[in-house]
């Protein structure tokens, strides 16, 4: 038997953006533990805005486990929060309420800024701005990306891969100090679990560099000519990949237009600062789509129409602070309103 360090993670009750919380317990196992071997645990919900002090216990239900190769016998355990009866999901538990179709695939493109001393990495010390946007996207070289940022994002990639997270790539983004990583998963809950753990690994890694991860969608303000941060969400269902068709696609986009306000409500706070119609965005109160159009609400890949309106779509409205559980859940909710032809593959 070996002693394993289990880092239990969960989302707290802060609004409009939940914070990741974590604490470690030591348990003995003969080998790396399986999910069904992990015990429930409790925490003080009065310190996380999830309970009152007079009845403060909240319960943690393990829902996913990942190796943590930075520690000897380490594991990261993603959890849902439940009430003390272990039956009722806590009101802050979005994961427990979303549909989970294993045939639904999600790819999240997480943009973010790396901040040090109150400004993005690479910004002039003491205030002001670097040269305007242009050379920073997918950049190479010290003047455009520096050295600490490159080390951080490359190390984060390795940490995710070692943990079994389906990390699919990184690149520097349009603004200086801005980066992106991509996470793919099959099933809404699985994909969102991986995204939250990837965020955790990035924040924990940055601690030793004295760097903060700024997830806000427009940290430099809406009045400056610098891009904000999104979490563009690529999605497909089995029906979209195998049957699809123009008629179904047009009905699907009509549903996305009909429910655009419901989508925006869960696509991350302060999105009005980002979705202005500028900086590769559509206005927050409008919906459109287009092939390869990065200024559209939904972008169609170049292959989508030639493939018979089959494949995946990219919703560009979710922002960098959005909760992937809520985003994936809302997308599946809207898809479920569109009927499919009887006898078609699902």
Secondary structure, DSSP 8 states (H G I E B T S, - for coil): -EEEEEEEEEE-S-SSS--EEEEEEEEEESSS--GGGS--EEEEGGGTTSSBTTB-EEEEEEEEEEEETTSTTEEEEEEEEE-TTSSSB-TT--GGGS---TT-EEEEEEEEEEEETTEETTS-TTS---S-TTS-TT--SHHHH-SHHHHHHHHHHHHHHHTT--EEEEEE-SSTTEEEEEEEEESHHHHHHHHHHHHHHHHHHHHTTT-EEE--TTTT-TTSSS---BEEEEEE-HHHHHT--HHHHHHHHHHHHHTHHHHHHHS-TTHHHH-SS-SS---TT---EEET-TTSSEEE-THHHHTTS-S-EEE---BTT--HHHHHHHHHHHHTTS---TTS--
